[in-house]
Amino acid sequence: MRMVDCIKLKQNLEGLESQPFPGELGKKIFNEVSKVAWKEWLEKQKMLVNEYRLNLSEIKARQFLMTETENYFFGVPEKKSID
């Protein structure tokens, strides 16, 4: 059993068995998110799909969910102002 320091739940918990999807975000989730937190996210994701009536065959819907996934686990990135 692989353990991770879960960024969402702030505990050392069992990690995911594999990356949830390819790419940097998938690697980051694999390394920093527990199974428990991922399960909670999947429930929230279902709510978002239903609430916004997302059609996951559309790229905009998938991009929206990727952004929401990153925000859920790692927070909204700070916007930099242009001086």
C-alpha positions, -999 to 999 in steps of 0.1 A, spaced: 0 0 0 14 34 -11 10 63 14 9 100 5 7 132 25 -27 143 12 -28 179 2 -66 181 5 -71 162 38 -38 172 54 -32 136 66 -9 107 56 -33 83 38 -34 56 12 -25 69 -22 -41 62 -56 -30 30 -74 -23 48 -106 -23 83 -122 -60 93 -128 -50 107 -162 -18 115 -181 2 147 -179 16 169 -152 -17 174 -133 -22 136 -133 13 131 -118 7 158 -92 -26 142 -81 -10 107 -80 18 120 -57 -2 144 -35 -38 132 -33 -52 102 -13 -78 77 -24 -103 92 1 -98 127 -13 -101 115 -49 -133 97 -41 -147 129 -26 -137 147 -58 -154 122 -80 -187 129 -61 -182 167 -65 -174 161 -102 -207 143 -107 -225 172 -92 -207 196 -115 -215 175 -146 -252 174 -136 -255 210 -124 -239 225 -155 -253 198 -178 -218 192 -192 -214 172 -223 -181 154 -218 -177 148 -255 -170 185 -258 -135 198 -252 -148 229 -233 -165 207 -208 -134 185 -203 -112 217 -199 -137 231 -174 -134 198 -153 -96 198 -155 -96 234 -142 -120 225 -115 -100 195 -105 -68 216 -102 -87 242 -82 -103 216 -59 -70 201 -48 -44 228 -52 -64 261 -50 -70 288 -75 -37 301 -88 -29 337 -80 -35 361 -108 -5 382 -115 -11 419 -122 6 437 -150 23 468 -138 
